[in-house]
Amino acid sequence: GRGAALLACAALALLALPPPGSAQSYFDACDAQYENLDDVVGLVNGEATLREIGQNWTHRYTYSNYNLTTMQQNDTERKLIISLEPCYGIVYLFVRKNVPCHPDPYSCIDLETGLRDARVCRRTHFMSVIDGSRDGAPTFFQISLSATKYYISVFAATDARYTLTMLDEVGAWPRRGNDGIVSAQVVETSKVMLQWHVADYFPLGVADTVRYYVYAVRLVPDDNITNPAVFLRPSKILNTYCGLQNNTDRDDDSVPADLCDETCNSTLEGLLSGSTYAFNVVVESSRGFRMAYSGVTLQTTWSETENIDVGVRRLLEASSVPMDSKDMQVVGAVMGSVLGMVGMAGMVLLRFMS
């Protein structure tokens, strides 16, 4: 009777309480002040911000959106893209909606003690994965555009350079086909053909693909993939457009979109025996936005050596030799960025492949 009803109400009350370590409410005072904070910068919709940042520093941003046309769109189309791409180093993204308090990375990260606990990050609605498992990987959010103002903190666990982009026209952003997988096949001596699926867009009709840029990097012996989430490592990032620019002087090939159907191909020549190469592709939309594919590394082994003249696009030397049946082996491939979300109630960490 009445006792059972009281017990039921008590149980419901207990379920409604946030778990220990949950994020603070919307109305927390912005009480934490630190010396290593930069001045607040306003972000412009659709413009990439490129900056360098020192270890243990935080850059703070604001983003406002009062576009009535955007706000009147259907829920499926009224979205906001937030893209943080490291050129080198380790950076984390923290986002809070509406209330004028920036997220506090120092509440959950302490580089001296090794503390990295997403459950206790103050004033945070969305954030990167900070447990070290994705250090050096890009962070890509597509969230509901449910607020007019966002407060953003970018924290650096190491010296770094990064780009940060906010975009409310999500249909202008290219989406890598087939999860960004790049495959490779030897077509003849010292030549490899790369293949990837074309990018797509949602919603349709906002933008389309202009071209794809192909990059090839000959790796040195210690260029190993230390984490399957990062291509290759935080000091040499090859699965962001910013990172590829940082590690190359230019692209090795350019493929117009009208030469592709469901897939695109590019053949690179002049590969050297006994070397490991990293290959990747960047798609560019008609609105000027770019996104890198996941990338792949290939190791070459020729059965004998014979130098002949071969026209090359850029790859170092013109060396062509007969190959045996173990001519090229896929060493590794990564799937690219991850979207990490932290909910205000319960701080549940969700991971979705982008």
N, C-alpha and C positions, 0 to 999 in steps of 0.2 A: 504494500500500500504506500503510505506516505513515506516510510523509511526507504523503500526501494526507489521512489521518485527522487528523494534527496540524494541517494547514492548515484543515480543516473546523472543528476545535475552536476554533482561534484566531479564525476568522470568527464563530462563534457567540458567543464571548466579547466580540468587538468590538460585535456587535449588541446585547448585553445592557447595554453601558455607556450611561448616560444622556448625552444630547448636552450640549455646552457650554451653560451658562446655565440648566440645569434646576433645578427647585425642590429645596430641601434635604430631607434625610431626616426621618423622623418624630422622630428623636432629637436634633435640633439643640438646643443650649442657647439659652434665651431671653436672649441677651446684649445685644441692642440696647436702649438706653434713651434716651428723648427727653423733652424738657421739655413738649412740646405734646401730651401724652397725657392723656385724662380717666380718672377712676377707673372700674374695671370694674363693669358693671351686669349683673345677671341678668335674662334675658328670660323672660316668662311665656308659655306656649303659647297662641296664639290672641289675644293682646292686642297692639294696635298701640302702639308707643312713638313719641311725637312729640317731637322735640328740635330746637333750633337749634345750629349749629356754626360756628366761625370758620374762616377760610381757613387751610389747612395744619395743621389740628388733626385728631386721630384720636379717635373714640369707640370704646371697647372693650366687648364684651359676651360673656357666656357663655349657652349654652342647654343644658339637660339634659333627657333624656327616658328615663325608666325604666319607662314604661308597658308592662307585659307583654302586655296585650291588643293594643296596637299592634304590638309586636315579633313577635307570633305571626301576623300577617296574611300573606297571600300577597305575594310580591315585587312583583306588579303594583299592589298597594294600599298597601304599606308605604313611603310616600314622605314627604318633608318639603318644604314650601313655604317659601321665604325670599323675602320681598318688600321691596325698598327703593324707596320712592317719594319723589322730591324734590318739595317744595312750591315751592321756588325754589332756584336755585343748582346747583352741580355736586358730586355726591357719588358715591363708589365703594365697592363692597362687596367685602370679602375674607373668606373663610371657611376655617377649618382644622378637621379632625376629631380628636377624642380627645386628642391630646397637649397638655398644658397650656402652650401657647405661642401667643400671638396672632399673626396675620399681621402682617407688617412692611411697610406701604405705602411707607415712606421708602427701602426698599431698591430700589424700582423707579420711584419718582416723585420728581422734584426740580423744584419750581416755579420755582426761580431759573435753573437751567440748561436747563429744558425736557425733562429726561429722563422718558420714559414707556415702559418696556420690560417687558411682561408676562412675558417669559422669565426675568427675574431676580428676580421677586417672592419673597421668602423666606417660608417657612412658610405656603404658600398652596395650598389644594386647589381652590377655586372663587373666581371673581372677576368683577367687572364688566369691560366693555371700557374700557380706560383710554387708548387712543390719541387721544382727542379726537373721534372720529367719532360718538360717541353721547352727548356731554356734555349733560346735562339730561334724558336719557331714564331711565325707570324700569328697574330690574334685577329680574328675576323668575326665580328658580330653582325647579325641582322636581327634587329629587335623591332617590336611594335613602336611606331612613333606616337606615343601616348602622352608626351609631355612637350612643353614649349621651350624648356631650357634644361641643359645637361651640364653637369660639372665633372670634369675629367682630370685625372691625375695619371701621369706616366712616370713610373719609378724605374731607375736603372740599378740593376744588381752589379753591373760592370760598366766601365766606360763604353759608350755606345753612340751610334748614329741611327736615326729612325725616321720614318715618314708616318704621319697621322692624317687620315682622311675621314671626313663625315659627308654622307651623301643621302639625301632623301628621295632621289629618283632612282630607286634600286634597279629599274629596268635598263639603266645606262651602264650598269656594271657587268662586265663579262664573267660568266661562270664556266669554269673549266669542264670540258667534256670528259666523261668516264672517270670522274674523281681525279682528273689531272694526270693520269698515267701516261707516261711516254715510253714507247717500246722501240726496240732497235733490231735491225737485221743486217748482216753482212751481205752486200750485193756483189762485190768482187774485191780483188786484192786492194787492201788499204782503204776501202770505201765502206761506209755504213749509212744505211737509210733509217732515219727516225720517222716514227709515225705516232700521231695523237688524234684524238677525237676533237671535233670542232666545238667551240664554245657555244653556249646558249644564253638566253636572256629571259627574265621574267619580271614584270609582264612584258609581252611582246610589243613591238612597235615603237619602242622608245629609242633603241639603238641597235646596231648590228656590228659585226666584226669587220675591221678594215684590213688587218694583216696580222701575221704571226712572226715573231722574231725568234731565231734559233741561236743558242749560245753553246759553245764548246770550250771547255777548260781542261788543259792537260794538268793532271794533279802530280804533286810531289809525293815521295814515299810516305810521309807522315800525314797525308790528307785522308784520314780515315773517318768513316761515319761512326761517331761515338754514341749517337742516340737515334733510333729509328724515326723520331719525330722531326729531326733536323737534318737538312741537306746543305752542308756537310756537318758543320759545327758552329758554335756561336761566333768564333773569330773568322769564319769563312762561310758565309751564308749564300747559297746558290738557289734557293727556292723562294726568293722574293725579288721583285723587279729592282728594288733598291740595292739588294745584296749583289745581284748580277752586275749592275752598273759599277759597284764598288770593286769587283774582282775581275772585270774585263775592260778592254778599251773600246769595244764596240761589239755589235752582234755579228755572227758568222754567216747568217743567211736571213733573208726576208721573204716570206711566202704570202702573197696577196690572198685574201679570203676567197676570191672568185675562182681560184685554182683548186679549191677543196670541195668535196662533197660531204660525206659523213665523217671522213677522216682527211688529214693533211699529211704530206710527206716532204721530207727534205733529205737530200743525199750530201754528205760531207766527205771530202777526200783528203788524202795525205796523212792518214793516221800512222803513228809510229809503233813499231814492234816493242813489246815489253813495257808498255805504258798503260796508265789508267786515265780515262777521260770522264769528265762529268758533262752531261748534256742536259739542256733544259730549253723550254719554250715559254715565251711570253705572248699573251694575246692582247691586242689593242682594240678597243671599241671605237665606234665613230664619234663618241663623245670624249675620247681622249683618255679613258681609264684603262689601266693595264693590270693584268694579274698573271703571276707566274704559275706554271704547271709544277708538278711534283719533282720532276727530274729523275735521271737515272745515271748510274756510273757503269762504265764498261772497261774491261781489262783486255788488252790485245796480246796475242802470242802468235808470232809467225814461225813457221817451220824452218825457213832458211831466209837469208837476207840477200836482196839484190836491189840496188838503188837504180831507179829509172826516173825520167822526168814525168811528173804528173801535175796538171794544173790544179791549184789549190785555192780554196776560198780564203783561208787565213791560217790554217793549222800548222804553224811552225815550219816544217820542212816537207819537201816533196819526196817521200820515200815509199816505194811500192814494192812489195815482196810477195811470193807465193805463200799461201796459208794452209795449215793443216786442218783437220776436222775440229780441233779445239781452238779455232781462230779467235773467238770472242765470247766472253762469258759475262753474264749479268752479275755484277757484284752486289748491287743494292739499289733500292728505290724507296722513296718515302712518299707518304700520302699528302703531305702539305700541312695546312694550318688546322687548328682546332678552335671551335667556339666554346668558351667556358662561361657558364652563367652561375651567378650566386643569387638566390632568392632572398628577399628581406626576412621572410618568416622561415626559420629553420636552416638558412644558409645551405641549401641543398646544391651540391655541385653537379651540374649536368654537362656532358661532353657530347658534342655533335661534330662529325666530320664536315668540313666546309667543302 
